[in-house]
Amino acid sequence: MTRILCLLTCCLALHPLAAQIPATLPVWDDNLERRIPDDWLVRPVEQQAEIFRSADGRDLILFNGLLKRSFRISPGVVCTDFKNLSNGQQLLRALSPEARLTVDGRVYSVGGLRGQTEKAYLLPEWLDGFTALSGDFRLTGIRVEALKPFLQWKSKTWVMNARQPGGKTLVFSYEAVAPAIAGLKVQVVYELYDGLPLVVKWMSVENTGTKAFKLDRTVHEILAFVEEESAVVGKPEQMKKQHGLYVETNFAFNNAMRYDISDQTTHWKTDSSYTSQVNYNYETPCVLEVYPEKSPGIELQPGETYRSVRTCELLMDSYDRERRGLAIRRMYRTLAPWTTQNPIFMHLISQSDQQVRDIVDQCAETGYEGIILSFGSHCNMEDTTAANIRRWKSLADYAHSKNILLGSYALFSSRRISDEDDVIDPKTGRPGGAFFGNAPCFGSRWGLAFAEKLRYFMRETGFDIFENDGPYPGDVCASTSHPGHKNLDDSQWRQMEIQKGLYHWCNENGVYVNAPDWYFLDGTHKIAIGYREVNFSLSRAQQKILNRQNIFDGTWEKTPSMGWGFVPLTRYQGGGPEAVLEPLHEHLADYEQLMVQYYGAGVQACYRGPRLYDTDETKTMVQRTIAWYKQYRDILNSDIIHLRRPDGRDWDGILHVNPALETKGFLLLYNPLKTAITRDIRVPLYYTGLEETAVIFSPERYEEMVVKMNRNYEVQLRVTIPAEGWIYYLIH
């Protein structure tokens, strides 16, 4: 111990910046890295997130048993090591600055070292010969603290994960040295999470000076990664990017119902200084930069602080689609636990207050938990008159007296407000050019009032659910008179801030949010699972197959609770009697199967119509199905393993898995054919956590069997599925 302290004292004297490393941090032990972790997708990780200092006092190490990320502190802060401990993969090949700012048209670097000539790999012994990359910013402090929740969310509904994530936060503080940006202070923040190989990085820029600065661009993550393939020729767009890392930020929009298409911030760049790469023209995409393409473009006023998007960096150890999806789904459950709320709701078409009271009674009798007043209903959340508030507060109070949540649909986009309030097309200087032609600008007077009216309405009435139709993907606005933004440059960023602020408020006040785009990391709960609306005008027979396909395809990256489907009880965008379920008692078999398909997948659907049942027989069926779902709710909201995609030709099915539950698996199989079928099916049980044998139980037949797994953790199961029906098994 004395020897270590002496060594630290000596090193701190040699490297003044290292003196800022908190002395209370534990000293790194190389043996920690040598332990092979268990599979974190199957068994809990015992090692908690921790931040260490090296024995010589020159490095900081982020470590949670699954990843290791190291930083050299002197003569400039730089990431020197980014390693996946599950497979031993080193992701980093070269040094990069910690961040890069473009201020008033000039580029400034934060942190970084210069001197590396070989860019294919990095040896630790080279670091001592490197010098600081620039003198733009000076490190002024290092802080380590417990991870703080991003949102103080509240839940009024059933929730799978009620815990806030645990972990540690590392903050590097800098101040500007360059005279042109004197007064700017930067914080680069790393959040390390318990239990999964995840780091979240973001930064803030504070203007402590006396003049405004134009933030043209903020690049808060720059990583020179090892390339994914060896291609002598080929353009960047033709080559694979780094699959050892999944990157997601809270700045995504595209109305695609998928993150990878909605992403607006991930940029893979080439590196011409990497002269030993195989690609002849140095066009390998091997540098990751994270920044919004059209943002922020803001004028940072004195006293104002800008906070960048939050970048989630999840390390991957496989190319397998299912395993990668499981990792992403675990990230959502941990990072955004509010997405595990999953209330059972009805999409009501109403024209009178009495219809609302009637459906509240039906929900209470059948086990439903919430009502969303659908588009076309008689609720207007923009009407904040005292009379309207009293009206809907009375109805919300009635719903709450029956333990039923109440909320409504509101339309933002796909509408024209006025020339003064609509987004202005930068090409024409006139209204138009939005995703759906005309749309209001969230930074206009109307847009700002819209957000405030919704807050007021929900706060005063006690509404519990908000379904927002819009705003749609990243509309920019060239107006220079809207109070919520200055001009085209900052219009996208400012509008997104207003929108996210509304979602934050909802989540922190217990309001459940259905939203049309990928705002999960900013407080929304659910998005469409992905479907074509006109398909709900097709026959019920077609809808059953198509809905199961939508569920199968829409749950690779999303958890069941993150997506909603659709069941048209009445006519929707066309179609005849063959497309709808009303009268409900005449189509009980189809009604029940559609409910089983969605609830059996853990996916809520919008049952859109005026009622849930029309006869006692219908009521009994709905009660039975909801009771079945609630009985198995935990496992049905757990991860889906995709077995066979529906094609109408043979069986299809899914397997829910959760090694933390007593019921570790739930197997649900369908037969679309008009005759019963018997099949031998291989059931993969690795992600149930079972190791040698599985107990498989059929509640319908009250039969139990003990089956031994093969070396791939599979069991072979002979099943008989009734014609146009389904069966399910519990696995222990």
C-alpha positions, 0 to 999 in steps of 0.5 A: 500500500505504501509503495502504491501511494509513493508511486501515485505521489510521484506520478501526480507531480509529473502530470499535474492534470492527473491530480484532478482524478479523485483520490477516493476512486479504487485502484484498477486491478488487471485481474478484473479484466481477465474474468470471463463474464457470464452471458448477461442476457441469461444470468444477472451480472454481479459486477456493478458499474465502477470507475477506477484510477490506474496505479500510476494515476494517469488513467481512468477506467470505466468497468462493469464486468462486460465492458472496459473503457479507458482514458489517458488524462494527461497531457490531454483527455483521450479514450485509449481503450474500448473493449467488449469483455464478453468476446474480448474484442478491442473496438478502438484502433486510433485516438480521437478528440473527445468532442468537436465544436463548430462555433461561429464558423470555426472548428474547435477540439475538446481533448485528444492527443496527436502523434499516432502515425500507425492508425490500424492499431494502438499500443499503450506504450506509444502514449507517452510520446504523444502531445495535446491535440490542441489548446482550444479547451483546458481540463478543469475538473473530473467528477464521479458520481452515482448515476442519476435518472434521466426522467423522474417518471411516474406510472399509473399502469402495470409496469414490467420494470419499475426500477430506475437503472443503476450505475456511475457517471464520469464528468470531464469539465473544460473551459475555453482557452482560445480567445475567440470562444472565451466564456464557453464551458464544456462538460463531457459526460459518460454514464456507465450502466449496471448489468449490460455493456452500455455507455451513454455519452453526451455533452453540455456547452454553457455560455458564461460570457457576455456575448452570444455564440453561434453553435453551428455543429456539436460532435460529441462522440468521435471514435476511430473503430476497427474496420468491419471488412477488408475491401481493396476497392469500394465506396463507404456506402457499399461496405459494412459498418462496425457491427460490434457496436449498436448506436442509438440517440434520442434524436430520431424521426422518420415515421418508419417505426424503426430506429435504424431508419429513423436515426439522424445522428450516426455518421460513418466517416473515412480516415485518410490518415489511416494509410495502412488500411486495405482500401486503395482509396482510403474509403473504409468507413471506420470513424464514428461521429455522432451529431444531428445533421441539421442541428443545433444551429442555435445562438447560445445566449449568455447564461444559456446551456446547450445539452447535446443528444444522448448517445447510447453505445451498446456493445454487441458480441454476435451477428445473430439477429435474435441475439442482437435484438435481445440486447437492444430490447434489454437496453430499452428496459433498463435505460427507459423503464417507462417503456415497460408500462403496457396498459390494456386499452380500448380505442373508443369512437364516441359522440356523446358523454354517455358513450364514454360512461358506458365504455368505462362500465364495459372496461371495468366489467371485462378487465380493461384498464384504459380508454383512448378517445380515438380520432373522430371522437367528440373530445377536443383537448385544445378546448381549454374553456372552463366548461370543456374542462369541467365536462371532461374532468367529470368523465375522467373522475367517473373513469377513475372511480372504476380504476380506468384510465382516460385519455384522448387523441390529438392532431398536430400535423397533417393540418393547416393552421395559417400562413403565420403559424405553418412551417415555411418551406426554405425553397419557396419562402411560403407555407408548405414543404412539410412531411405531409405538405402543410403542418404547423411549426411547433415554434410558432405562436400556435405551436407554443400555445398547443403544447401549453393547452395540452398540459393545462387540459391534462393537468386540470381534467386528470387525463392519464393517456395522450395520443399524439398524431405528429409532429412528423419527421423533423420539419424545418421552418424558414420563418424568422418571426416565430417566437420559438425559434430564430430562423431556419438554422435552429428551427429543427432543434428548437421544435424538437426541444419543445416536443420533447419537453411536452413528452418529459412533462407527460411522463413525469406526471404519470401521463401515458404517451402513444406517439408516432415516432421514435421518442422512447428515450425522451419519455414516450411509451408506445409506437405503432408496431408497423402495419399498412392502414388500408390492410384493415379494410381486408377480410378478417381472414387476411387480417389474422395472418397479416397481423401475426406477420406484423407482430413477428416482424415488429418485435425484433428490436422493440419489446412487446410493450413498445408497439401497438396494433389495430383491430377495426371493430367497425369500418376503417378506411373502407372494406365491407362486412367481411373486414369488420367485427361488428356485430361482435357476437356474429364474429366471436371466433375471429374476435377472440383469435385477434385478441389472443394474437395480440395479447399472446404476443404481449402487444396491445391493439387499438380495438377501435369502435363504440363498444367491447361487447354486445351480448353476454356471450361476447362479454364472457369471451372478452372477460375470459381472454383478458383474464388469460392475459393477466394470468400470464402477463409477466411472461407475455411481456417478456422477450420474444424468440421468433420461431416461424414467420406466418405464411398461411401455409403451415404453423407459425409461432413465437416463444416468450422467454424470461430466465428471471421468472418461475415460468421461464417460457411461453410457447404460442403456436398457430395453425392457419389451415382448415384441418388440424396438423401434427408437427415436430417442432424444435424449440430453442430454450437457451434464453430461458436459462434452463440448462439440461431439462425443461418441464413443459406444461399444457394448461388446456389439456393439463398435461406435463412432460419433462424433456431433455435438451440437446447440446444446442439447448433445444427440445423437440416437441410433437404438437397437434394444433387444431384447424384455424386455431392455436395452442400454448405451453408453459415452460419451467 
